[in-house]
Each structure stands twice: as C-alpha cells, then as structure tokens.
Amino acid sequence: MIANHRGLARAESSAIRVLIADDQPLLRHSLALLVRGATDLTAVGEAGSGSEAIALARSTLPDVILMDIRMPDGDGIEATAAIASEPALAGCRVLVLSMFELDEYVYGALHAGASGFLLKDTRPEQLLDAIRRTHAGESIFAPAILTRLVEHYVVRPATTSPHGLDVLTSRETEVLTLVARGLSNDEIAAALTISVKTVKTHIGNVLAKLQARDRAQLVIAAYEQGLVSPA
C-alpha cells in the first residue's frame, strides 16, 4: 500500500503542472477537470483575474498557464507580460485561450511573451495536446490565428527584416519548412527519419541563426522568405 502511494506521488511530481486563469468559474472548473483527467497533467491552481494569475504563478510555479484574455483586475496580456518578465518564472509558458481572434489580441499576446494562442472552440483532445506541446517548447496557434498572423507579417513585414535563409544548412531548411507547416517535433522526426533530439538541436540552431525568439517567429520568417506560402 505504501508503494502505491509513493508511485502516485512520483507520477504527480512528474506531471505537467497547469495553472488555469479565466474569469468564468464554470469554464475554469471545466478546464481544471479536463486537465486532471489526463494522467500526465495536473491542475495546480485556478485564477479569476489577471492579478490572481500572477500571484498564483509565483506561488505554484506552473509549467503551463492557460490564460484568458478578458479578465478583471489586469487582463491576460498584462498578466502574461508580468509573468514573462520574472526570472523565477522563466520555465513557465503561457498558452492563451480566447473566444476572439482579433488581431490586437494575437499581437499583444505574442509581444507579451505568450507561446501560443488558441480559440475556446478547440476540441478537448486538441487542448490537452497543445498543453503538452507548449511544455515541450513548441508554439501553438489555431489555424485561423496562424493565417491572420502570417498575413499580417507577410503583407506588413517588421521594420527589421530577418536574416536570409542562406545561413541555414539544407537540413535546417527542411526542418524550418516543416515547422512553418505546423508539424510537431515528433512529426518532423518521423518525416525526416531522425530522432526528436536531433530535431530539437536543428530548431535551436535555426532560432540562433535567424535570431528568432520562438517558433512563431520562425513561421513568420519562412513565409516572409518565400520558403512556404499561405494555403
């Protein structure tokens, strides 16, 4: 019996720690139940406002935060910016959930340091997969959001253009192409018949060479440079 308790404790300690921030109690509770229903995830707290999300992030040190945008006492973008700026929370990644796909929310969330942006009509299994992929270092975007993001940057590119893709090796270019098409690390590894560890190494090299902050910026760079084009 003791061994079972110890096994449970080990499982909980290795689970991805998720903090849920949403001002709607029913949705907040539903998301917590969904997270707790996955054996590799655990909900460590629920926040109903931006300030509460920041406070709970500091006290629970979650791996991933599901962050609503429109909340009282500091919205989700302000909370994301505050969390991203704290060294003690450097390992915490924010996945924004919203009912809206307005451009200013997408750009605001990215600028604040969010790792992804999903709409609340996302299916439960997709959300759980997104939490896992966000924890693994990937940037997750709903297809509609990614399309708007790409269109914004391709039509109105940033004043500072990304480095040309000629600095990449042929293999790094292949990896970047698959990243831009929305493939996960596992899917890229299968497509190129290489290990996931090798995929992560290539992505790290591409991020450094293109001076990109995250995978979202890699997608933008790939579209800007014509490596891939909007479907």
N, C-alpha and C positions, 0 to 999 in steps of 0.2 A: 504493500500500500504506500509506503514511504517512497519507493522507487517511482511509482506512478505520479506522485505529487512533484517529485524532482523533475521527472520528464516533462510534466506540464509547465513547470517553471522555466525549464530550458527553452521549450517551444515558445512561450510568451516572450522571453527575453530576446529571442532571435527574430521575432515577428517585426514587420514594418510598422512603426508607430505613426498613427494618423490622428491629426487634430482636425476637427470639423468646425468651421466658422460660417454660420448662416443665421439671419435674424428670424427665420421662421422655425419655431420649435418643432412642429410636426416633421418638416423636411429634415431638420438637423437630427432628430431622433431616428428617422428612417435611414439616413445615411450611416449613422452610427451602428444600427442593427445590420445593415448590409456589410459594413466593414468587419464587424465582429463575427459575421457568418463565414468569413474566409479564414482558413487555418493559418495562413502566413501573414495576416494583418491583425492589428489590434487598435481600437479607438482609445486614445489616451485623454481625450477631453472634448468638450463642446463649448463653443463661444457664440454669443448672440450679438456681439458688436465688434467693431474694429479694435477698440482699446482692450477688450477682453481677450481677443485673439492674440494680441501682442503679449499680454500678461501670461496667458496660458502657454504660449510658445516658450517664454522664458522659464516657466516652472516645470514644463513637461518635456522639453527638448524633443519635439516630434521629428520624424524623418520626412514626412509629407504633410502639408496643410491643404485641405480642401477649403478654398477661400471664396466666399460670396463677394460680389461687388458692392451692391447697395445695402449698406448696413448703417445703423445709427452710431453716433459717437466715434467717428472715424471710419471711412468706408474701406473696402477691401484693398483698394490700390494704395491708400495711405498706410494701411497695416502691412501690406507686402513690402513697401519701401522701408518701413521701420525694421521689419524682421530681417530683410536682406542686408541692412546696414550694420547689424550687430555681429561682431566676430564670434561670439558664443553660439550663434545660430547659423554658422556658415554651412553646416551639414544639412540644414533644413531646406526643403524645396517646396515651392508653392504652386499648386495646381488650381487655377481659377475656374470656378463654376458660375455661370450666369445664365439668366433667361434671355439676355440680349447679346447681339453680335455687332453692336455699334462700334465703329472704327475707333473712337476715342477711348473706349474701354480696352480694346485689344492693345493699342499702342501704349496706353497708360500702364496696363499690367506688365507689358514687356519691359518698359522703361523702368518700372519699379523693381524688376528682378524676378518676375514670375517665370516658371519653367514651362508653363503650358496654359491653354485656355480651352475649356470645353463648355458646351451648352448643356442646360439641365435636362434636355430631352435625350441625353446619352443613355444607352441601354446599360443596365446594372453590370453585366459582364464586361462591357467596354470600359466602364469607370474603374472597376477593380483592376483590369489590365493596365489602364492608364496610371493608376497609383503605383503599380509595380514598375512600370517603365520609367516613370518620373523618378522614383527612388534609385533606379539604375543609372540615372544621368541623362535620360533622353528628354527631348522637348516634345510635348504632346499638344496637338491642335485639332479641333473639329474640322472636317473637310471644308465647311463653309468659311470658317475663320481663316484657315490657311490660304484659301483662294483670295480672300479680301486682303490678307497680309501681303501676299505676293503681288497682287495688282497694285497695291499702294506703293511698294518699294520699286517695282519694275517701271511703273509709269512715272513715279516721282522719286527717283533714287536719292539716297542720302548725299549730302554735300561732299563727304569724304568717301570716294569710291573704294571698294575692296581691292585687295591685291589681285592681279591677274592669276588665272588658274595655271599658268605655265610654271609656277613654283612647285606644283604638285607632281608626284610620280604618277605613272599610268594607273597603278593600283589604288592610290589615294583618290584619283579622279573617278575611278569606278565606285569606290566607297561613297564619295560625295554625291554621285548621281543617285545611288540607292537611298541615301539619307534624304535627298531632296524629293524623292518619290514617296517618302513616308514609311520606309521599311524600318523595322526594329533591328537591334543588334543581332538577335538570333536569326532573323530573316536574311539579313545581309550575309551572315556567316554561312548560311545554307546556300544562298545564291552564288557565292564566290568559292565555296568549298574550303573555307578557312575557319579557324577557331574564333569564338566570341572574343577571347582575349586579344587576338590579333586585330579584330575589327575595332576594339576599343583603342588599341595602340594607333591604328591608322587615323581614327577620328581625332584623337589627341594631337597627332601631327598636323592634320588638316586645320584644326582650330588654331594651332600656333602659327602655321604658315600664313593663314588668311587673316590672322589677328581678330578672330571672331570670338564672342563671349560664350556662345552656346550653339546648339543645333539649329535653333530658329534662324540665327544669322547665317548659318551655312546654307540653309534652304534659300534664303534671300540671295546670297552670293551666287548660288548655282543658277538661279533664274536670271539674275542681272547679267551674268556672263554668257547666257545662252546655252548652258550645259543641258538644261531641261527647259521645257516651255509649258505654260498653263494648259491643262487639259480642257 
